[in-house]
């Protein structure tokens, strides 16, 4: 699985109340120590001050991951299996889209510097429940998109772009005889346009407004 698809992001068709994740991330099965078992929540980018605090760029839509104490999982560059580490405290830096955290055992700037570029994870089984019409982005990637009126397969979701209304980036079906690069289309992820989202069937049905399909690039 592409690691870009395992960031802890969510897409939504409308606002919904989310439930908090469990800060004590459970341990995946030791029989499968690969990154498909994990969801990345952030990357350590620099030390903060002299006391071992760390600046983290978040890859999650859930601030609780950095603000509530508990076990997280740390992956050093070049390694393939994260190791458990305790998050003690954390706070958000307004205007910088960064969190400052304190990890157990990291008490000096030099120790913090050694963790630069390390990534923080939670177990894939520790995904929080979402509210109505909210979806984990990882679940939307690869879902097929159909035109509701005709049943025609339009393409496959390859990305979810956050915006005022989230946008589904759909790679359109390529003709078997065409040598052109597949085109993509941005579809507003709202109920009026995407009324059916059936994740078990890996299917989204859309009712595009006039002119939308002509915007493919």
Residue pairs with C-beta under 8 A, 6 or more apart in sequence:
1 35
1 36
3 35
3 40
5 137
5 138
5 141
6 35
6 36
6 38
6 39
6 40
6 124
6 138
7 39
7 40
7 41
7 59
7 60
7 137
7 138
8 39
8 40
8 41
8 59
8 60
8 61
8 62
8 65
8 122
8 127
8 136
9 59
9 60
9 61
9 136
9 137
9 138
9 160
9 162
10 18
10 61
10 130
10 134
10 135
10 136
10 137
11 134
11 135
11 136
11 137
11 140
11 160
11 162
11 166
11 168
11 189
12 133
12 134
12 135
12 166
12 189
13 133
13 134
13 166
13 189
13 190
13 191
13 194
13 197
14 132
14 133
14 190
14 191
15 131
16 130
16 131
16 132
16 133
16 134
17 131
18 62
18 128
18 129
18 130
18 131
18 134
19 128
19 129
19 130
19 131
20 62
20 64
20 68
20 128
21 62
21 64
21 65
21 122
21 126
21 127
21 128
22 70
22 126
22 128
23 64
23 65
23 68
23 69
23 70
23 71
23 87
24 70
24 71
25 70
25 71
25 72
25 73
25 121
25 122
25 123
25 126
26 123
26 125
26 126
27 84
27 123
28 37
28 38
28 123
28 124
28 125
29 37
33 80
33 81
34 80
34 81
35 80
36 124
37 123
37 124
38 73
38 75
38 82
38 121
38 122
38 123
38 124
39 60
39 121
39 122
39 123
39 124
39 126
39 127
39 138
40 59
40 119
40 120
40 121
41 58
41 59
41 60
41 62
41 65
41 66
41 72
41 120
41 121
41 122
42 56
42 57
42 58
42 59
42 60
42 65
42 66
42 99
42 119
42 120
43 56
43 57
43 59
43 117
43 118
43 119
43 120
44 54
44 55
44 56
44 115
44 116
44 117
44 118
44 119
44 120
45 55
45 56
45 57
45 98
45 116
45 117
46 54
46 55
46 116
47 53
47 54
47 55
47 109
47 112
47 113
47 116
48 54
48 55
48 100
48 112
49 109
50 108
50 109
51 102
51 107
51 108
51 109
52 102
52 103
52 106
52 107
52 108
52 109
52 111
52 112
53 100
53 101
53 102
53 112
54 100
54 101
54 102
54 103
54 106
54 112
54 115
55 93
55 98
55 99
55 100
56 66
56 90
56 98
56 99
56 100
56 101
56 120
57 97
57 98
58 65
58 66
58 97
58 98
58 99
62 128
63 92
63 99
65 72
65 120
65 122
66 87
66 90
66 91
66 92
66 99
66 101
67 90
67 91
67 92
67 99
68 87
68 90
69 86
69 87
69 88
69 89
70 86
70 87
71 84
71 85
71 86
71 87
72 84
72 85
72 86
72 87
72 103
72 120
72 121
72 122
73 82
73 83
73 84
73 85
73 120
73 121
73 122
73 123
74 82
74 83
74 84
74 85
74 103
74 115
74 118
74 119
74 120
74 121
75 81
75 82
75 83
75 118
75 119
75 120
75 121
76 115
76 118
77 117
77 118
82 119
82 121
85 103
85 104
85 105
86 103
86 104
86 105
87 101
87 102
87 103
87 104
88 101
88 102
88 103
88 104
89 101
89 102
90 99
90 100
90 101
90 102
91 99
91 100
92 98
92 99
93 99
93 100
103 115
105 111
106 112
106 115
127 136
130 136
133 191
133 197
135 197
135 199
137 160
139 199
140 157
140 160
140 168
140 199
140 204
141 157
141 158
141 159
141 160
142 156
142 157
142 158
142 202
143 156
143 157
143 199
143 202
143 203
143 204
144 153
144 155
144 156
144 157
144 202
144 203
144 204
145 153
145 154
145 155
145 156
145 157
145 168
145 170
145 187
145 204
145 205
145 206
146 152
146 153
146 154
146 203
146 204
146 205
146 206
147 154
147 205
147 206
147 207
147 208
148 195
148 196
148 205
148 206
148 207
149 207
153 173
154 170
154 172
154 173
154 185
154 206
154 213
155 170
155 171
155 172
155 173
155 182
155 184
155 185
156 170
156 171
157 168
157 169
157 170
157 204
158 169
158 170
158 171
158 184
159 168
159 169
160 166
160 167
160 168
160 169
160 189
161 167
161 169
161 186
165 188
165 189
165 190
166 188
166 189
167 186
167 187
167 188
167 189
168 186
168 187
168 188
168 189
168 194
168 204
169 184
169 185
169 186
170 184
170 185
170 186
170 187
171 182
171 183
171 184
172 182
172 183
172 184
172 185
172 216
173 182
174 180
174 182
183 216
183 217
184 216
184 217
185 212
185 213
185 215
185 216
185 217
186 215
187 193
187 194
187 206
187 208
187 212
188 194
192 207
193 206
193 207
193 208
193 209
193 212
194 204
194 205
194 206
195 205
195 206
195 207
196 203
196 204
196 205
197 204
198 204
198 205
